[in-house]
Amino acid sequence: MGEERLVALLQESLATATRTGAAKPADFTRVIVDTTVQPKAIAFPTDAKLLARACASGPSGQAARCCLAPVL
């Protein structure tokens, strides 16, 4: 969307809120921004996990050449 369009959208939203009486200009003198980030339960593939998956896939191709011993 781009920064310019987002700024225009925000300005129009605030102008509409003021025009309709939903907000007063004094309401915009201080802004509180909540930057809380919620962690997601995403398992990122690590090199060890990728190697274990390759070794578990069987004795063919690249997996057979790179795996020295099975990971238990």
C-alpha positions as CSV (number, residue, x, y, z in Angstrom):
1,M,0.0,0.0,0.0
2,G,2.9,2.4,0.7
3,E,3.6,4.9,3.3
4,E,2.0,7.8,1.6
5,R,-1.3,6.0,1.2
6,L,-1.3,4.8,4.8
7,V,-0.7,8.4,6.0
8,A,-3.5,9.6,3.9
9,L,-5.8,6.9,5.2
10,L,-4.9,7.7,8.8
11,Q,-5.4,11.4,8.3
12,E,-8.8,10.8,6.7
13,S,-9.8,8.5,9.5
14,L,-8.9,11.0,12.2
15,A,-10.6,13.8,10.3
16,T,-13.8,11.8,10.0
17,A,-13.7,10.9,13.7
18,T,-13.3,14.6,14.5
19,R,-16.0,15.7,12.0
20,T,-18.6,13.2,13.3
21,G,-17.9,14.0,17.0
22,A,-16.4,10.5,17.8
23,A,-13.2,12.2,18.8
24,K,-12.0,15.7,19.8
25,P,-8.7,17.2,18.5
26,A,-7.5,17.2,22.1
27,D,-7.8,13.4,21.9
28,F,-4.9,13.3,19.5
29,T,-2.3,15.1,21.5
30,R,-1.0,11.9,23.1
31,V,-0.7,8.6,21.4
32,I,-0.2,5.3,23.2
33,V,1.2,2.5,21.0
34,D,1.0,-1.1,22.1
35,T,3.9,-3.0,20.7
36,T,3.3,-6.3,22.5
37,V,4.3,-9.3,20.4
38,Q,2.8,-12.7,21.0
39,P,5.2,-15.6,20.4
40,K,4.1,-18.2,17.9
41,A,4.6,-21.9,18.4
42,I,6.6,-22.3,15.2
43,A,9.4,-24.8,15.1
44,F,12.1,-23.5,12.7
45,P,14.1,-26.2,11.0
46,T,17.6,-26.3,12.4
47,D,20.6,-28.0,10.7
48,A,20.3,-30.9,13.1
49,K,16.6,-31.4,12.4
50,L,17.2,-31.3,8.7
51,L,20.1,-33.8,8.9
52,A,18.0,-36.1,11.1
53,R,15.2,-36.0,8.6
54,A,17.5,-36.7,5.7
55,C,19.0,-39.7,7.6
56,A,15.6,-41.0,8.4
57,S,14.4,-40.8,4.8
58,G,16.4,-43.9,3.8
59,P,19.8,-44.9,2.4
60,S,19.3,-43.3,-1.0
61,G,21.0,-40.4,-2.7
62,Q,22.4,-37.5,-0.6
63,A,21.1,-38.9,2.7
64,A,23.3,-42.0,2.3
65,R,26.4,-39.9,1.6
66,C,26.0,-37.4,4.5
67,C,24.8,-39.6,7.4
68,L,27.6,-41.3,9.4
69,A,25.4,-43.0,12.1
70,P,21.7,-42.9,12.9
71,V,20.6,-40.3,15.4
72,L,18.9,-41.9,18.4
